[in-house]
Amino acid sequence: MYRNILVPVAFDSDHKPDAALAVARQLAAPGAQVTILHVMEEAPPYAVSYIPEDVLHSLREGIKAEMGAMAAGFDNGEMVLIEGHSGRSILHWAEDHEVDCIVIASRRPGLQERVLGSTASWVVGRAHCAVHVVR
């Protein structure tokens, strides 16, 4: 059983967090801290000027609401929204907050993931704690 679990979630059509959240529930020790984390990739500088600020604000608020609902499913759950490169940011956050287990969902790899690597494979290859990958 783990005391400090990190569950990174994505909000695209290929990722479904339910299985990862269920695994986190099973692995959590009584009173465990469970953090739902989403990393917003930074938009390229040339694109930022074309995205209205209210759209970005609405997007952030919608993501926060969904993450809050996920975190509410745990006795000691919290949600965190950060910006950066997804793989590196997940690992930095985990190290900075002494996470002892990362539960991350992964989709079946296609050609792009085989060439570039997915976030889950990035995390698995570099994490300093246990990582449970859920498909």
ZILINBEL-V931506 format. One record per residue. N is the residue number from 0. RES is the residue in three letters. SS is DSSP state (H for helix, E for strand, - for the rest). PSI is psi in whole degrees, -180 to 180 (NA if undefined). Layout:
N	RES	SS	PSI
N	RES	SS	PSI
//
This chain:
0	MET	-	143
1	TYR	E	149
2	ARG	E	-23
3	ASN	E	98
4	ILE	E	137
5	LEU	E	129
6	VAL	E	96
7	PRO	E	137
8	VAL	-	148
9	ALA	-	157
10	PHE	-	54
11	ASP	-	174
12	SER	-	-21
13	ASP	-	-18
14	HIS	-	130
15	LYS	-	115
16	PRO	-	-11
17	ASP	H	-44
18	ALA	H	-42
19	ALA	H	-40
20	LEU	H	-39
21	ALA	H	-41
22	VAL	H	-41
23	ALA	H	-40
24	ARG	H	-41
25	GLN	H	-33
26	LEU	H	-13
27	ALA	E	130
28	ALA	E	160
29	PRO	E	130
30	GLY	E	9
31	ALA	E	147
32	GLN	E	125
33	VAL	E	120
34	THR	E	125
35	ILE	E	120
36	LEU	E	134
37	HIS	E	134
38	VAL	E	118
39	MET	E	118
40	GLU	-	139
41	GLU	-	134
42	ALA	-	145
43	PRO	-	144
44	PRO	H	-37
45	TYR	H	-24
46	ALA	H	-26
47	VAL	H	-39
48	SER	-	-16
49	TYR	-	-6
50	ILE	-	116
51	PRO	-	140
52	GLU	H	-36
53	ASP	H	-29
54	VAL	H	-46
55	LEU	H	-42
56	HIS	H	-46
57	SER	H	-40
58	LEU	H	-48
59	ARG	H	-45
60	GLU	H	-39
61	GLY	H	-42
62	ILE	H	-44
63	LYS	H	-40
64	ALA	H	-45
65	GLU	H	-42
66	MET	H	-38
67	GLY	H	-40
68	ALA	H	-39
69	MET	H	-46
70	ALA	H	-32
71	ALA	-	-16
72	GLY	-	-1
73	PHE	-	147
74	ASP	-	-40
75	ASN	-	59
76	GLY	E	150
77	GLU	E	161
78	MET	E	145
79	VAL	E	131
80	LEU	E	121
81	ILE	E	170
82	GLU	E	149
83	GLY	-	-167
84	HIS	-	128
85	SER	H	-54
86	GLY	H	-51
87	ARG	H	-42
88	SER	H	-40
89	ILE	H	-48
90	LEU	H	-43
91	HIS	H	-44
92	TRP	H	-43
93	ALA	H	-44
94	GLU	H	-43
95	ASP	H	-27
96	HIS	-	16
97	GLU	-	46
98	VAL	-	137
99	ASP	-	-4
100	CYS	E	134
101	ILE	E	128
102	VAL	E	114
103	ILE	E	137
104	ALA	E	148
105	SER	-	139
106	ARG	-	168
107	ARG	-	130
108	PRO	-	137
109	GLY	-	-170
110	LEU	H	-41
111	GLN	H	-44
112	GLU	H	-33
113	ARG	H	-33
114	VAL	H	-49
115	LEU	H	-25
116	GLY	-	141
117	SER	-	169
118	THR	H	-43
119	ALA	H	-44
120	SER	H	-34
121	TRP	H	-48
122	VAL	H	-47
123	VAL	H	-43
124	GLY	H	-14
125	ARG	H	-7
126	ALA	-	147
127	HIS	-	18
128	CYS	-	178
129	ALA	E	144
130	VAL	E	126
131	HIS	E	121
132	VAL	E	130
133	VAL	E	131
134	ARG	-	NA
//
